[in-house]
Amino acid sequence: QVQLVESGGDLVQAGGSLRLSCAASGTIFSINRVNWYRQAPGKQRELVASINSGGSTNYADSVKGRFTISRDNVKKTAYLQMNSLKSEDTGVYSCNADVHRTYSDYVSERYQRLWGQGTKVTVAV
């Protein structure tokens, strides 16, 4: 009964900014890693950014310095702030997360890996 829902995708001009949200709902004990992916038309899905439970982040080289991933553990939401957008940033952005449903799951390191449905970002050329 847990799920992730992305929002914030839009049509923007090159150089603009967007902030994507990845909200978790349902009964969750804790969330470990959260990842943002994107898939451009006709291309493979690409890992864009990740953040672990302690706040450590990683970014694809193509977005370093432009994108920032963050999380709000109270709201159970992760964000992807995207600045200086380029046409090559166009694609469907989706998040996934490794979720501990219960304390027992947390102790035993049992994860449920959730995927959102994606939100479309289009950067005008």
N, C-alpha and C positions, 0 to 999 in steps of 0.2 A: 504493500500500500504506500510505498514511498516512490517519489518521482522527482525529476528535475524538469524545470521549465525555463527556457531561455526567452529573453525579450530584449528589445532595444535596437534590433536591426532596422535599417532604413536606407533610403537612397540619399547619398551625399556627394558633393563635388570633391574633387581631388584637393587635398590640403585640409579638409574638414576633420571633424572629430565625432566619435560616437562612444557611448558607454553601454556595453552589453551586461545583462544580469543573468545569473544562473541561480534560480531559487529552488531549494529543496523543500519538500513538504512531506508530511507523514511522521510517524514515530521514528525518531533517529536518536541513538545514544551519542554518536559522535561521527564526524566526517574527517577522514584522513586527507588524502590527496584529491585535489580538484584540477582538472585539465580542461583547457580550451583547445578545440580543433577547428579547422576550417577546410572546406573542400571547394575549390574553384571548379567551374564548369569544365568537364573533360579531363580533370586532373585527380590525382590521388589525395586522400585526406591527409592533412598535415597537422602535426602537433604544434600549436602556436605558443602556448604558455602553460605552466603548471605552478601550483603552490601546495606545499605540504601543510601538515597540521601546525607546525611551528612557524609558518610564515615564510619559509625559504622558497624562493622563486627561481624558475628557469624559463628562458625564452628562446624561440627560434631566432637564428641570426637575422633573418629577414625583417624581424619586428623589433629587435633590440633598440632601445632608445626612443621608440615611438609608442609601444604598448605597455601597459602596466596591469598586472593581475593582482587582485586583492580579495580579501574575504572578510565577512562579518559573521562570526560564529553565533552571535545572538540571533541574528536574522536568518541564519542558515543560508546565506547567499554569497556567491562569488561574483566578482565583477571583472570585466575586461575593458579598461579605458584605452581607446584607440585614437591616437593623434596623428596628424600629418598623413592622412590616409592617401594611398596611392591606388591606381587602377588595379594593380595586381593583388590588392587586398580584397577584391571582390570575391564573394563566395558565401556558402552557408556555414555559419559558425555554430558549433554545438559544444556542449560541455559534458563531461562525465565526472563521476566522483566515486571513490571507494568509501562505502558507508558501513558503519557498525550499527546494526539495528538495536542491539541490546548490550548490556554490560558483559554478559557472557560472550557475545561475539567479539567485543573489544578485547577481553582477556585472552581469548583463543585466536585472535587475529583473523577472524572470519569476516570477510568482506562481501557486500553485495555491490557489484559494479553497476552503476546506473548511467543511463544515457538520456539526454534530452532530445527533443525532436529537431532542434536547430532554429536559427533565426537568420534571415537573409540580409546580407550587407552588399550593397551595390555602390561602387564608387564611380562616378561619372568621369569619363575621359575628357 
